[in-house]
Every structure is written in C-alpha cells, then in structure tokens.
C-alpha cells in the first residue's frame, strides 16, 4: 500500500468502514456506487480517471476471511466482486497473465471452469477469473493431460464431468512461457466458487447481520 495510506491509518485508526460503495466487474472494471447500492446489485458508475484507478489498484487487499477492500486513506471500503478478486488478461509481451490492477501472475496452482464455461485460476495473487475476451485464446493454448487443448476436451466431455486431471500451456511461440508448469483442473458450480476460492463476493456491514 501507499505510505500515505499506511500513515493515515495510524493517524485516524477509528474511521468506520464503508460498504456498498465500490464493486469490481467481471471484466475487471472498478465501479463506484454513489447510492451505496453495490450490496443490492446496483450497476454503479464506471471510473475513468487514471490516477484514481491506479490509486485503488495499489491499495487493494483482503481480510483473512476473504473480504476484499480498497484502503482509501484511513477508511476501508469493501468491494463487491462480480466474478473474483482478480480479473486476468493475457499479455503476450510478458509471456504471462496480468491482473486488472496491473500485477503479474507468476504461477497458477489450479484451473477451474464453472457451469457457465468461465475459466478461473488459483494464482500467486489470489483467486482470479480470466477476462471472457481472452477465454478463447487461453482455452486454445491450455493442454490437458490427454494432449487435447481445453476447447477440444470440453467438446468431447460432459461439463458435469472433469475432462482431464490437469492443464498446462503448450505454446510453440512461448507466449505463455512464464506459466509453463502444469496445474490441476476442476469443473465446479458457479455458486460454489467463493467457498472453493475463499473469497466473499458481497461483503456486508456487521450491523446488518
């Protein structure tokens, strides 16, 4: 976190946390909720200011219980997650995946696909979803233990069954060289993802419990 944010927490330690004011979309877009309606599914407003987006991204963290927040100076602003704590895009230049807040993925320990066909990953950053705009690219590059790419494997398998025990990148152009190590693969129900990946999708104030 920024040093100014850490200093502010020390100077003003008792600022109440905010709920319902910020969300992260399934495509990694921060959205502000001036009406405080994030917890009830409000769409919110996109944020276009580059400095603000960078500030949020640098000061984004999680509680041990899986609640994610933006530390806005002395105030903790909890975030509704529409997909996962991180949303990943492919970066062929770096040969890896990059998160919505500009962090580089160094390794993936497990791949997961939900019943809607969306791809998730356990990474060194935390739980993440692949941006659906890059899903086709990754699925064509991920190879199962049966030497099929993920698209081919899913075509030959019922989605209620796991088509292979693991996935790895097999890319002769080395686009994903940084993610060369194989990882396990699991098909899950979308409603089970927060429990499996240990995150709270929609944090609410303790006073409402």
N, C-alpha and C positions, 0 to 999 in steps of 0.2 A: 504494500500500500504506500501511497504518497506520505512523505514525512509530515507534511502539513496536516494530513488526516489523522495520523497517529498522535500528533501533538494536540489536536483538537479534542480527541477522545479523553486525553489526560486532563485537559483544562476544563472540559464540560462533561463529566462522566455520567450524568444522570438525565441526559436528554431522552425522552421517550422514543421508542422505535415506531416507525411508520409502516402500516400495512395497506395494501390495496392501491398503491400509487405507481407501481412500476411492474412491467411484465417483459418477458423475453419471448419473442415469437418463434415458431417452428423453423423459421429461416434465419434466426439469429439477429432479429431487429429489436432493439430496445424501444419500448413504447411507454409513454407517460400517460397516467390516468388522473387528470385534474379533478375528476369527480370522486376519486377514491374507490372506483368500482372494479378494480382488477380482480378482486376476490370473487365477484359475482359474474365474471366472464365478459366484462366490458372490453370493447375493442381498443380503446385508448388512442393516442396520437403518436405518430412517428416522430423521432428526434433527428434533426438534420444537422445540427451544429457539431462540427467535427471535434472541437475542443471538449464539448460536453460528453460526446460518445467516448472519447479517449479517457476522460476522467472516470466515467462509470466503469469502463473496462479494466482500468488499472486498480480500481478499488472494489473489486467484485470478489466475494469469498463466501465461505459456508460455515455454518454451525456444525458441531459434531452430530446433531440429529438429522442432518441433511437439508436444513433450510438454508437457501442461498439469499444473499443480500448485497446491496451496494452501500458501502460506508460513505455517507455524504457528510464529511467533516465529523462532527460529534454525533450525528444521527444515523442510525441503522435503518435502511429502507429495504424491506423484504420484497423478494421478487417472485411473481407468479411465472412458472415455467410452462410454456405451452407444449414443449417436447422433451427437453432435457436441460441440464445446467450449461452444457456447451453445445454449440452447433458448428459443425466442421465443413469446410470447403477444401477441395483439392488444390494444392499448389505445386504444379509440376516443376517450377523453378527450384523450390526447396526439396523436391522429391518426397513430400510428406503431406499431411493434412494440417490445416491452420484453423484455429477456433475463431468464433465471431468476435472475440476481443483481442485477436492478434497473437495468440500464443501458439507455439509449435508443438505438435504431437510427436513425442519421441518413441512411444511404443503403444501397442494395443494388446491387451491381455485376453479380451473376449469380444467376439462379434455377436450381435443379437438381431433378429428380424422379427417384427411384430406381425400380427394378423392383417395389418393394412399394407404390408410389404415395405415398411420403412426400416432402414438399417441403423442400428445403434452400436455403440462401442464402449467398452471399459478402457480408458486410456490413462496415461500418467497425469493428465489434467483432472480427470474425473469422468463422470458419465456424460456421454455425448450422443448426438444424433447427426447422421450425415445429411447435409442440406439436400433436399429432394432433387435439386437441379444438378447435383453431381452423382446421384444414385446410380444412374445407368453406367456412367464411366467406371465407378468403383466395382459394380457388380460384374462388369465385363473383365475386370483385372484380378478379382479375387478368385482363387483357385481352390477347389475342395480337395480333400484327401483322395478323392476318386479321379482327380485330374480333369474335372469339369470346371468351367467358370461358374460363378454363382447363378447367373441367368439360366444356363443350361441345366444346372442341378435342380433349380426350382421348377423348371418346365417338366422335369421328369419325376417330381415328387409332390405328394400332397403337402400343402403348407402346414397341416396339423402334425406332420412328422419332420424330424430333423434330417435333412438330406445328406449330411456329412458330419464327421466328428470335428473337423477343424477347417480353417481357411488361412490362406497365405496369398501374398501378392506374387504373381508370376508375370513379370513385365519385361520383355527383352529390351525395351528402351530405358529401363531403370527409372521410370517416372516416380515410382513409389519405393525406391531403394531403401529409404530410411525406415520402412515398415516391412522389412523382408521376413521377420520372424513369424512363424505360424501362430495362430491363436485359436482357441476353442470357438465353437459356433453353436448357437442355441436359438430355437424359434419359440416365441413367447406370445402371450396375450397382451395387448397394449395396456390394459388396465393394471397389469402386474408389474410394468416397468419401474414405477417409482420404488416399489419394495425391492425388486431384484437389483436395481442400480443404486439404491439407498439415496433417494432424494425426495424432498417434499415438494409436490407440484404446485401447491397453492397455500402458502403459509398464512395463518390467520392469527389475530391477536389472542393471547391467552385469556383475555377478558371475555372473549366470545365463546370460549369452550364450555 
